[in-house]
Amino acid sequence: MATPAVHAELDDARVVDFPLRGEWMAVHTPANRIPSHGTDMLGQRYAFDLIRFDPRKGSRYHPAGGLRTLLFGVPTRECHGWGEPIHAPLDGVVIAARDGLPERGRIHPVRELLLVLKNGLTFRPTPHHLHRVLGNHVILRCGDVYAGFAHLATGSVAVEAGQEVRVRDVLGRVGHTGNSTAPHLHFQLMDGPDPLTARGVPCAFREYEVWRDGAWRRVERAIPKNTERIRSVTG
C-alpha cells in the first residue's frame, strides 16, 4: 500500500491522456511505490509498465497455460498485448525515434528474467547500453516535459525525429524489445530529453475506467494501482 509520502510526491502530477486502448494493468506504478521500478536511473522514478492480461485467467499474458509457457515458451506475437497501438498522450515533437532493434520471437520466462538480470548487472551509462535496455523507443518533447515509450515492436515505430504529433496520434506498437520480460509498454515522463541524465516527472491519466465492485467505473486525473484492471475511455 502506498504511504502518505508517496501520495505527497504525486500531488503535482502532470495530467496526460492514457496512451493505450482497451483493457490493461499497470504492473509497475508509482501509486504503489516510488521509485516504481526500484531505481531513479534513466528518468524512471514515476514510470509505468502497462501489460494486457486475460482477466478470465488471472495474470496470463498469453492464451497458453502457465506450465506450457514455462516449459516450452510461447510465440511473442500471440501475447494479448503485442502489436497494440501506442497513442501520443499529449501534443509534442519527436526528439528520438529508434527502430530496427530485434525482437525475440518466443518468450521463455526464465530466459527473459535472466536477460533482465544480466542487463541490470552490466548496464553502463552509454547510448549503446541505453538502447539495449529501452529497445525500440520514442521520446517526445511536450513543452517542459519529455515523454518516453519503450520496448516497441520491431518495424512498428510510426514517427521520426523532428515530427510534430498531436494527442492520440499513433507512435508505434507494443512489443518485446530491450529489457522486457513480456510484451508491454514502458511509459514515463522526464524533465529532460536524455534518459541517462533526466529525472522522472510524476504523471496521472486524464480519465480511464477501473473495474471495481463488479462494474467499470470512470475516474479522472488518477494513477492506477498495480492490482487494478483499467481500460481507456477513448476510442
MOBELWO-V486272 format. One record per backbone hydrogen bond with DSSP energy under -0.5 kcal/mol. CO is the residue of the C=O (numbers start at 1). NH is the residue of the N-H. E is the energy in kcal/mol with one decimal. If there is no record, write none. Layout:
# MOBELWO-V486272
co={CO:CO}
nh={NH:NH}
e={E:E}
This chain:
# MOBELWO-V486272
co={3:4:5:6:7:8:10:14:14:16:19:22:24:25:25:28:29:29:35:40:41:44:44:45:45:48:48:49:49:49:50:51:51:53:54:55:58:59:60:61:65:66:67:68:68:69:74:75:76:79:81:84:85:86:86:88:89:92:93:94:96:98:105:106:107:107:108:109:110:111:112:113:114:115:116:117:118:119:124:126:127:128:129:130:131:133:134:136:137:138:139:139:140:140:141:142:142:145:146:147:148:149:150:151:152:153:160:163:165:166:169:171:171:172:173:174:175:176:178:184:184:185:185:186:187:188:189:190:193:194:194:198:199:201:202:204:205:206:208:209:210:210:212:215:217:219:222:225:225:228:229:230:231}
nh={7:8:9:10:10:11:13:16:204:206:87:232:230:27:51:49:32:33:38:43:44:37:47:35:36:50:187:27:28:51:185:25:53:55:57:58:60:61:54:80:69:70:71:72:73:73:107:78:79:82:84:174:87:171:172:168:17:165:141:162:139:137:76:108:74:109:112:113:114:115:116:117:118:119:120:121:122:123:126:130:131:132:133:134:135:179:151:152:98:149:95:96:142:147:93:144:145:142:190:140:188:138:186:175:136:156:163:94:92:169:88:158:159:86:153:83:184:104:180:175:186:50:187:150:48:148:201:146:195:197:198:43:191:189:14:16:222:221:219:231:212:217:215:212:210:208:205:26:228:230:211:24:209}
e={-2.0:-2.2:-1.8:-1.1:-0.5:-1.2:-1.7:-0.5:-2.7:-3.0:-3.2:-1.6:-2.7:-0.9:-2.6:-1.8:-1.6:-1.3:-1.2:-1.0:-1.4:-0.5:-1.3:-0.5:-2.2:-0.5:-2.4:-2.0:-1.0:-0.5:-2.4:-2.0:-0.5:-0.8:-2.1:-0.6:-1.6:-0.6:-1.9:-2.4:-2.2:-2.3:-2.5:-2.9:-0.9:-1.1:-3.1:-1.4:-1.7:-0.8:-1.8:-2.7:-0.5:-3.2:-0.9:-3.0:-2.5:-3.0:-3.1:-3.6:-2.5:-1.1:-2.7:-0.6:-1.7:-0.5:-2.7:-2.2:-2.4:-2.3:-2.2:-2.3:-2.5:-2.7:-2.2:-2.1:-2.2:-1.1:-2.8:-2.5:-2.5:-1.6:-1.5:-2.9:-2.4:-3.2:-2.5:-2.7:-2.9:-2.4:-2.7:-1.4:-0.6:-2.1:-2.1:-0.5:-1.4:-3.4:-2.7:-2.7:-1.8:-2.0:-1.3:-0.8:-0.6:-1.9:-2.0:-3.0:-2.3:-2.5:-2.9:-2.8:-0.6:-2.8:-2.5:-3.0:-1.6:-1.0:-2.0:-0.6:-0.5:-2.9:-0.6:-2.3:-3.0:-3.0:-2.3:-2.3:-0.6:-1.9:-2.2:-0.7:-1.9:-0.6:-2.7:-2.5:-1.8:-2.0:-3.0:-2.3:-0.7:-2.6:-1.0:-3.0:-2.7:-1.9:-3.0:-0.5:-1.4:-0.5:-2.3:-3.3:-2.9}
